[in-house]
Amino acid sequence: MSARHLGSESRRGVTSFEVCRVRSCDAIVIGGGIAGMSAAYSLSRRGVEVVVLEREDSLTAHSTGRSAAQYIETYGGPVNQALTIASRDFLLSDADGLAEVELLQPRAVLWVAPAENLGDLEQLRQEMSPLTPHLAIVGAGEARTHCPVLDPEWVAGGLFEEGSYDIDVAGLHQAFLRGARRQGATVVRSSPVEAMDRAGGRWELRAAAGTFAAPVVVNAAGAWADEVAGCAGVPPLGLAPLRRTIFTFAAPTGYAAEQVWRWPLVADIGDGFYFKPEGPAQLLGSPADETPDVPCDARAEELDVARGIDAVNSATTLGVRAVRSVWAGLRTFAADCHPVAGFDETTEGFVWCAGQGGTGIQTSPAMGEAVASVVCGTSPPAALADIVERLSPRRLRADR
């Protein structure tokens, strides 16, 4: 299905929004977060007329605006890793020049282990080594050189990974938004979808801002993706929203702000916590929780924050007693923890762009390209040639 065919089909019998009270376009993207805007950008630059419908007043009200995003090529399993690597050039180019800020800032990762988990570091190194040469097993002393607040009574060693970055999430999202609008995309906020019907080869969506029609709908609704599918009469994929808790706290005294800023992201090999510098004289921490939840405006729970503080304090000399801010976000996973992108075989014209889990920011450029190549019926970029089929929702239908 080509963009040209999409265009001719979507405009048939429609004269104007004012006369017909239906806004017709080539593709409707549901969800204006990083997934939806990356898809809208990739589609619009292929000549597809796109309308993005966002239920909230802010496009980044949920997962996108709550991410402690890192670019880590070794994170998330083989499909996510391939998508991350395929996104690298776009991110390093500051979104092909669309971003008004530098999107990536170097931030190494230090995986740390107490004595009882020390053997896990070598296993992790072996798993990661095919993906990056920038790995080194370090002893407790060198780990503390990289991050001097690690408790010498706790840390027994680490795995130091270079070649990773902090991501400016707001800057990346704005770049996708700016690029899509320059290509003619329309973004409609505060407009949850209320009903969806398909007839005559196109979808008609009734939303708070009016009625919209297109032959293709892209479901990029994050934690709400299965609910949106239900509204369209499409069977759910069984996507699971998992809550992640974040808190910030003051950096320790006795260290210059420039020194603290150079610390790596420190992550427990046992997934009990992580922390990293976040802004001037401040650190960000998390218990690395994955608590099952429902699609909602996620809120941090006091017990989860307390668990995170206790885990950080047990491994460091930080002595965190108070937090500056707390929040939570939903990371939504498919059953196999791989993202989903592609047409649903059960329903014509319905495309999934969901299930990115904890890699949605760092994989967003490649996911947008994957969705656009599927919708337009074109070959994906070479870096995605072996990946697009593995993103298909067909694999999840076979398992249900």
C-alpha positions as CSV (number, residue, x, y, z in Angstrom):
1,M,0.0,0.0,0.0
2,S,1.7,3.2,-1.1
3,A,1.4,6.8,0.2
4,R,-0.2,7.8,-3.1
5,H,-2.8,5.1,-2.8
6,L,-3.5,6.2,0.8
7,G,-4.0,9.8,-0.3
8,S,-6.4,9.1,-3.2
9,E,-8.5,6.7,-1.1
10,S,-8.8,8.9,2.0
11,R,-10.1,12.0,0.1
12,R,-12.7,10.2,-2.1
13,G,-16.1,12.0,-1.7
14,V,-14.8,14.5,0.9
15,T,-14.8,18.2,-0.1
16,S,-14.0,20.2,3.1
17,F,-14.1,19.9,6.9
18,E,-16.6,22.8,7.1
19,V,-19.0,21.2,4.7
20,C,-18.8,17.5,5.7
21,R,-17.8,18.1,9.3
22,V,-15.3,15.3,8.8
23,R,-11.5,15.9,8.6
24,S,-10.1,13.5,6.1
25,C,-6.5,12.5,5.8
26,D,-4.2,9.6,4.9
27,A,-3.4,8.3,8.3
28,I,-4.6,9.0,11.9
29,V,-2.1,8.5,14.7
30,I,-3.6,7.9,18.1
31,G,-1.2,9.2,20.8
32,G,1.1,12.2,20.7
33,G,3.9,10.9,22.9
34,I,7.3,9.9,21.5
35,A,5.9,6.8,19.7
36,G,3.1,8.7,18.0
37,M,5.2,11.7,17.1
38,S,8.1,9.6,15.7
39,A,5.6,7.7,13.5
40,A,3.9,10.9,12.4
41,Y,7.2,12.4,11.5
42,S,8.4,9.4,9.5
43,L,5.0,9.1,7.7
44,S,4.7,12.8,6.9
45,R,8.1,13.1,5.4
46,R,7.0,10.3,3.0
47,G,4.2,12.5,1.8
48,V,1.5,10.9,4.0
49,E,-1.1,13.5,5.3
50,V,-1.2,12.8,9.1
51,V,-3.5,13.8,11.9
52,V,-2.3,13.0,15.4
53,L,-5.0,12.7,18.1
54,E,-3.8,13.1,21.7
55,R,-6.2,12.6,24.6
56,E,-4.3,14.9,27.0
57,D,-3.7,18.7,26.9
58,S,0.1,17.9,27.0
59,L,1.6,15.6,24.4
60,T,4.1,14.3,27.1
61,A,1.7,13.9,30.0
62,H,2.5,10.2,30.6
63,S,5.5,7.9,29.8
64,T,7.4,10.3,27.5
65,G,7.4,13.1,30.0
66,R,8.4,10.8,32.9
67,S,11.4,8.9,31.4
68,A,14.9,8.9,32.8
69,A,16.0,8.1,29.3
70,Q,19.4,6.7,28.4
71,Y,20.8,5.6,25.1
72,I,22.3,2.2,26.0
73,E,22.9,-0.1,23.0
74,T,23.2,-3.2,25.1
75,Y,19.9,-2.7,26.9
76,G,16.6,-4.5,26.2
77,G,17.2,-7.8,24.3
78,P,18.1,-8.4,20.6
79,V,15.2,-6.6,18.9
80,N,15.4,-3.5,21.1
81,Q,19.2,-3.5,20.7
82,A,18.9,-3.5,16.9
83,L,16.3,-0.7,17.0
84,T,18.6,1.3,19.3
85,I,21.6,0.9,17.1
86,A,19.5,1.8,14.1
87,S,18.4,5.0,15.9
88,R,22.0,6.1,16.7
89,D,22.8,8.2,13.7
90,F,19.6,10.2,13.8
91,L,20.1,10.9,17.5
92,L,23.8,11.9,17.0
93,S,22.7,14.2,14.2
94,D,20.4,16.0,16.6
95,A,17.4,14.6,14.7
96,D,18.8,15.6,11.3
97,G,19.2,19.1,12.5
98,L,15.6,19.5,13.7
99,A,16.5,19.6,17.4
100,E,17.2,23.0,18.9
101,V,19.4,21.3,21.6
102,E,22.1,18.7,21.6
103,L,20.1,15.4,22.1
104,L,22.9,13.2,23.5
105,Q,25.3,13.8,26.3
106,P,27.9,11.1,27.1
107,R,27.1,9.1,30.3
108,A,28.8,5.9,31.0
109,V,27.1,3.0,32.8
110,L,28.6,1.2,35.8
111,W,26.9,-2.1,36.6
112,V,27.8,-2.9,40.2
113,A,27.6,-6.1,42.3
114,P,28.1,-7.1,45.9
115,A,30.2,-10.2,46.6
116,E,27.4,-12.7,46.3
117,N,26.6,-11.5,42.7
118,L,30.1,-10.9,41.5
119,G,30.0,-13.8,39.0
120,D,27.0,-12.2,37.2
121,L,29.3,-9.4,36.0
122,E,31.3,-11.7,33.7
123,Q,28.1,-13.3,32.4
124,L,26.7,-9.9,31.6
125,R,30.0,-8.9,29.9
126,Q,29.8,-12.0,27.7
127,E,26.2,-11.2,26.7
128,M,27.1,-7.6,25.9
129,S,30.5,-8.0,24.2
130,P,29.1,-8.8,20.7
131,L,27.4,-5.4,20.7
132,T,30.1,-3.1,22.0
133,P,33.9,-3.2,22.6
134,H,33.6,-0.6,25.3
135,L,33.3,-3.0,28.3
136,A,35.6,-3.6,31.1
137,I,35.3,-5.6,34.3
138,V,36.6,-3.5,37.2
139,G,37.4,-4.2,40.8
140,A,35.9,-2.5,43.8
141,G,38.6,0.2,43.9
142,E,38.2,1.2,40.3
143,A,34.4,1.1,40.6
144,R,34.8,3.6,43.4
145,T,37.1,5.7,41.3
146,H,34.2,6.1,38.8
147,C,31.7,6.7,41.6
148,P,33.3,7.5,44.9
149,V,30.1,7.3,46.9
150,L,29.8,3.5,46.4
151,D,30.2,1.8,49.8
152,P,33.4,-0.2,50.0
153,E,31.7,-2.6,52.4
154,W,29.0,-3.3,49.7
155,V,30.6,-3.1,46.2
156,A,32.8,-6.0,45.2
157,G,33.2,-5.1,41.5
158,G,31.6,-3.6,38.4
159,L,31.2,-3.7,34.7
160,F,32.1,-0.3,33.1
161,E,30.3,0.4,29.8
162,E,31.2,3.4,27.7
163,G,29.4,4.6,24.6
164,S,26.1,5.4,26.3
165,Y,24.4,8.7,26.6
166,D,21.8,10.8,28.4
167,I,18.9,11.7,26.0
168,D,17.2,15.0,26.0
169,V,13.7,13.6,25.8
170,A,11.9,17.0,25.5
171,G,14.3,18.1,22.8
172,L,13.8,14.8,20.8
173,H,10.0,14.9,21.1
174,Q,10.0,18.5,20.0
175,A,12.2,17.7,17.0
176,F,9.7,15.0,15.9
177,L,6.8,17.4,16.4
178,R,8.6,20.2,14.5
179,G,9.5,18.0,11.6
180,A,6.0,16.5,11.3
181,R,4.4,19.9,11.3
182,R,6.8,21.2,8.6
183,Q,5.6,18.3,6.4
184,G,1.9,19.3,7.0
185,A,0.9,17.0,9.9
186,T,-1.9,18.3,12.2
187,V,-1.7,17.6,16.0
188,V,-5.0,17.8,17.9
189,R,-4.7,17.8,21.7
190,S,-7.4,17.2,24.4
191,S,-9.2,14.9,22.0
192,P,-9.7,11.4,23.3
193,V,-11.1,9.0,20.8
194,E,-14.7,8.1,21.7
195,A,-15.7,5.7,18.9
196,M,-14.1,4.0,15.8
197,D,-15.9,2.4,12.9
198,R,-14.6,1.1,9.5
199,A,-16.7,1.3,6.4
200,G,-16.0,1.8,2.7
201,G,-12.3,1.2,3.1
202,R,-11.6,3.8,5.7
203,W,-11.8,4.4,9.4
204,E,-14.1,7.1,10.9
205,L,-13.1,8.3,14.4
206,R,-15.3,10.3,16.6
207,A,-13.2,12.3,19.1
208,A,-13.6,15.2,21.4
209,A,-12.4,17.7,18.7
210,G,-14.6,16.3,15.9
211,T,-14.8,13.5,13.4
212,F,-11.7,12.3,11.5
213,A,-11.4,9.8,8.6
214,A,-8.6,7.9,7.1
215,P,-7.8,4.5,5.6
216,V,-5.2,3.8,8.2
217,V,-5.1,4.2,11.9
218,V,-1.8,3.9,13.8
219,N,-2.3,2.9,17.5
220,A,0.5,4.6,19.4
221,A,-1.5,5.0,22.6
222,G,1.1,3.5,25.0
223,A,-0.4,1.9,28.1
224,W,-3.9,2.5,26.5
225,A,-3.1,0.7,23.3
226,D,-5.2,-2.4,24.1
227,E,-8.1,-0.2,25.1
228,V,-7.8,1.7,21.8
229,A,-7.8,-1.6,19.9
230,G,-11.0,-2.6,21.8
231,C,-12.6,0.6,20.7
232,A,-11.9,-0.4,17.1
233,G,-13.1,-3.9,17.6
234,V,-9.6,-5.3,17.3
235,P,-8.6,-8.1,19.7
236,P,-6.1,-7.0,22.4
237,L,-2.5,-8.1,22.3
238,G,-2.2,-8.5,26.1
239,L,0.1,-5.6,26.6
240,A,1.1,-5.1,30.2
241,P,1.7,-1.7,31.8
242,L,4.4,-1.8,34.5
243,R,4.9,1.0,36.9
244,R,8.4,2.5,37.4
245,T,9.2,4.8,40.3
246,I,11.6,7.8,40.2
247,F,12.8,10.2,42.8
248,T,15.4,13.0,43.0
249,F,17.6,14.0,45.9
250,A,20.4,16.4,46.6
251,A,23.9,15.5,45.6
252,P,26.3,14.9,48.5
253,T,28.3,17.7,49.9
254,G,32.1,17.5,49.6
255,Y,32.0,17.0,45.8
256,A,32.1,19.7,43.2
257,A,29.1,19.9,40.9
258,E,31.4,19.2,37.9
259,Q,32.7,16.1,39.5
260,V,29.3,14.7,40.4
261,W,28.1,15.5,36.8
262,R,30.8,13.1,35.5
263,W,29.6,10.2,37.5
264,P,28.2,7.3,35.4
265,L,24.7,5.9,35.7
266,V,25.2,3.3,38.5
267,A,23.0,0.2,38.2
268,D,22.7,-2.8,40.5
269,I,23.4,-6.0,38.6
270,G,20.5,-7.6,40.5
271,D,18.1,-4.9,39.3
272,G,17.6,-3.5,42.8
273,F,18.3,0.1,42.1
274,Y,19.9,2.7,39.8
275,F,21.0,6.3,40.2
276,K,22.6,9.0,38.1
277,P,23.3,12.7,38.0
278,E,20.3,14.8,37.1
279,G,20.7,18.5,36.7
280,P,23.0,20.7,38.9
281,A,23.8,19.2,42.3
282,Q,21.1,16.6,42.1
283,L,20.8,12.9,41.6
284,L,18.0,10.7,40.3
285,G,17.3,7.3,41.7
286,S,14.9,4.4,41.3
287,P,14.2,1.0,42.8
288,A,14.0,-0.3,39.2
289,D,10.5,-1.6,40.0
290,E,8.2,-3.2,37.5
291,T,4.9,-3.2,39.3
292,P,1.8,-4.4,37.2
293,D,-0.7,-1.6,36.9
294,V,-3.6,-0.5,34.7
295,P,-3.6,2.3,32.1
296,C,-3.7,5.4,34.3
297,D,-2.0,8.6,35.4
298,A,0.6,6.7,37.3
299,R,1.6,7.9,40.8
300,A,4.6,7.0,42.9
301,E,3.7,5.0,46.0
302,E,5.4,5.8,49.3
303,L,6.5,2.2,49.8
304,D,8.2,2.1,46.4
305,V,10.1,5.3,47.1
306,A,11.2,4.1,50.5
307,R,12.4,0.8,48.9
308,G,14.4,2.8,46.4
309,I,16.0,5.0,49.0
310,D,16.9,2.0,51.2
311,A,18.5,0.2,48.2
312,V,20.6,3.2,47.2
313,N,21.6,3.8,50.8
314,S,22.6,0.2,51.3
315,A,25.0,0.3,48.4
316,T,26.4,3.8,48.9
317,T,27.5,6.3,51.5
318,L,24.9,8.9,50.2
319,G,22.7,8.6,53.3
320,V,19.6,9.8,51.4
321,R,17.0,11.1,54.0
322,A,14.8,13.4,51.9
323,V,13.7,13.6,48.3
324,R,13.1,16.6,46.2
325,S,10.5,15.2,43.8
326,V,8.9,11.8,43.1
327,W,7.0,10.5,40.1
328,A,6.1,7.3,38.3
329,G,5.5,6.3,34.7
330,L,4.1,3.2,32.9
331,R,6.4,1.1,30.7
332,T,4.2,-1.1,28.6
333,F,5.5,-4.5,27.4
334,A,4.3,-7.2,25.1
335,A,4.6,-10.8,26.4
336,D,8.0,-11.4,24.7
337,C,9.3,-7.9,25.7
338,H,9.7,-6.9,22.1
339,P,8.0,-3.8,20.6
340,V,5.0,-4.2,18.3
341,A,4.8,-2.4,14.9
342,G,2.7,-3.5,11.9
343,F,-0.7,-4.1,10.5
344,D,-3.1,-6.3,12.6
345,E,-4.1,-9.3,10.4
346,T,-7.5,-9.4,12.0
347,T,-8.6,-5.9,11.0
348,E,-7.9,-3.9,7.8
349,G,-6.1,-0.7,8.1
350,F,-5.2,-1.0,11.8
351,V,-1.5,-0.6,12.7
352,W,0.2,-1.1,16.0
353,C,3.0,1.0,17.4
354,A,3.2,-0.1,21.0
355,G,4.9,-2.2,23.6
356,Q,8.2,-0.4,23.6
357,G,8.7,-1.1,27.4
358,G,11.7,0.7,28.8
359,T,13.3,1.5,25.4
360,G,10.7,3.7,23.8
361,I,12.8,6.9,23.8
362,Q,16.1,5.4,22.5
363,T,14.4,3.3,19.8
364,S,11.9,5.9,18.7
365,P,13.6,7.0,15.4
366,A,13.8,3.4,14.2
367,M,10.3,2.6,15.3
368,G,8.9,5.5,13.5
369,E,10.7,4.4,10.3
370,A,9.5,0.8,10.8
371,V,5.8,2.0,11.1
372,A,6.1,4.3,8.1
373,S,7.7,1.5,5.9
374,V,4.8,-0.8,6.8
375,V,2.1,1.7,6.2
376,C,3.5,2.9,2.9
377,G,4.4,-0.6,1.7
378,T,8.0,0.4,1.1
379,S,11.3,-1.3,2.0
380,P,12.5,-0.3,5.4
381,P,16.0,1.2,5.9
382,A,18.8,-1.3,5.5
383,A,19.4,-1.3,9.3
384,L,15.8,-2.5,9.9
385,A,15.6,-5.0,7.0
386,D,15.8,-8.0,9.4
387,I,13.8,-6.5,12.2
388,V,10.5,-5.2,10.9
389,E,9.0,-8.7,10.5
390,R,10.0,-9.5,14.1
391,L,7.9,-6.5,15.2
392,S,4.7,-7.8,13.7
393,P,1.7,-8.3,16.0
394,R,1.3,-11.7,14.2
395,R,3.7,-13.3,16.7
396,L,1.5,-12.4,19.6
397,R,-1.7,-13.6,18.0
398,A,-0.1,-17.0,17.5
399,D,0.6,-17.2,21.2
400,R,-2.9,-16.3,22.4
